Amino acid sequence: MIPGPTNLDRSVLEALALPAIGHTSREFYDEFGELLALAANAFMAKREQMVVITGSGTFGMESGIATFLGNGEKVLAIINGYFGERFAQIAEIYGSKVKRLTVRDGRSASEDELARALSEDDFKAVLMVHSETSNGVLNDVSALARTAKERGVYTFVDAVSSLGGVKLDFGSGLYDFVFASSQKCLAAPPGAALIAISDELRPLMKPGRVRSYYFDLGRWADIMGDPKIYLTTPAIPNFRALRVALMNLMDEGRERRWERHSMLGRAAWRFSEDTGVRLMAVDRSPTVSAFYVGSRAPAIKERILKDHNILVATGIGQERDSIIRIGHLGLTDVHLMDETLIAFSEALRSVAAAPA
Ligand SMILES: Cc1ncc(COP(=O)(O)O)c(C=O)c1O
């Protein structure tokens, strides 16, 4: 019950255990083609807009910056937490001129705040995190992306802990660059970054424009159309497992999976109301909840693991010891969620009762 990597379905584990086929085999080309089509379904995008590459969520983040924003472009970064700040830092590493729009109080950035910030300079792109996994804040990305697009600004969205669990419609035309990773709501093992790139941004994807090899998406464009072209060796077992996980998503249905996640989110929010344990987020993600527990997070986490064999997460960065994060994403169902929340309330009681 950490916010990724998540539990895997048996069918996905079985795909991981398949024989090691070669990346130049007919079987792999065929499967990779299917994988791209299935990924497009998850993003509500066109197949030719998709890129799937060996790497993690941070690959998506860094490759987007390196490929499109690495030449001193002015960028506005919306920061609600740790991963928003990471996005901004990577942009700075690649030489973008970054202005931060920081929203501290557990809220989504508002359209007004964004419009005001965008009016202050000639920005090329806005960076935003859909579900901020560090504190459970959900940005209203469709409203924010519309605000940016109306002003001719490209929209870059980190959908690492939202894609598959919360609606994000790439086909709406509001987004230019959206990335996710395999190990969260898609319920596949870590190892694949999934990226959708808009038709407007795509002409900028020319190989060799930027000082990077692996992160230069221009080099990857042709390979997505023809995986027989060699660039690097893909993590074949992970890709095969991801393909099956995406089939499972299709079987469940996008809408039904979104609804299941929102039910799990509501269970976490009810728990907060019933127990008085404060949630960090006001605008809340249905995939991850961050509860403020003073300095008791490590003890609570240990209790839950010891007494119930359930792994939850503490905070990230400076807030490591004061936050319990529960990931209710991927395959989690109401029973597992109930069991986790019961374990959490028992641990809260026993840690409170323990001598300091
Ligand atoms: C919102 C968000 N962005 C980016 C990342 C980085 O992804 P990865 O750890 O797969 O590189 C994470 C990881 O948890 C995340 O939750």
PDBQT file of the ligand as one rigid body, heavy atoms in Angstrom, charges set to zero:
ROOT
HETATM    1  C1  LIG A 401       4.478  12.437  -9.348  1.00  0.00    +0.000 C 
HETATM    2  C2  LIG A 401       5.772  11.739  -9.577  1.00  0.00    +0.000 A 
HETATM    3  N1  LIG A 401       6.615  12.209 -10.493  1.00  0.00    +0.000 NA
HETATM    4  C3  LIG A 401       7.790  11.621 -10.746  1.00  0.00    +0.000 A 
HETATM    5  C4  LIG A 401       8.169  10.495 -10.068  1.00  0.00    +0.000 A 
HETATM    6  C5  LIG A 401       9.479   9.860 -10.367  1.00  0.00    +0.000 C 
HETATM    7  O1  LIG A 401       9.226   8.600 -10.897  1.00  0.00    +0.000 OA
HETATM    8  P1  LIG A 401      10.333   7.431 -10.822  1.00  0.00    +0.000 P 
HETATM    9  O2  LIG A 401      10.595   7.185  -9.378  1.00  0.00    +0.000 OA
HETATM   10  O3  LIG A 401       9.635   6.296 -11.512  1.00  0.00    +0.000 OA
HETATM   11  O4  LIG A 401      11.525   7.926 -11.551  1.00  0.00    +0.000 OA
HETATM   12  C6  LIG A 401       7.327   9.957  -9.089  1.00  0.00    +0.000 A 
HETATM   13  C7  LIG A 401       7.716   8.777  -8.317  1.00  0.00    +0.000 C 
HETATM   14  O5  LIG A 401       7.106   8.374  -7.370  1.00  0.00    +0.000 OA
HETATM   15  C8  LIG A 401       6.096  10.593  -8.851  1.00  0.00    +0.000 A 
HETATM   16  O6  LIG A 401       5.251  10.097  -7.938  1.00  0.00    +0.000 OA
ENDROOT
TORSDOF 0
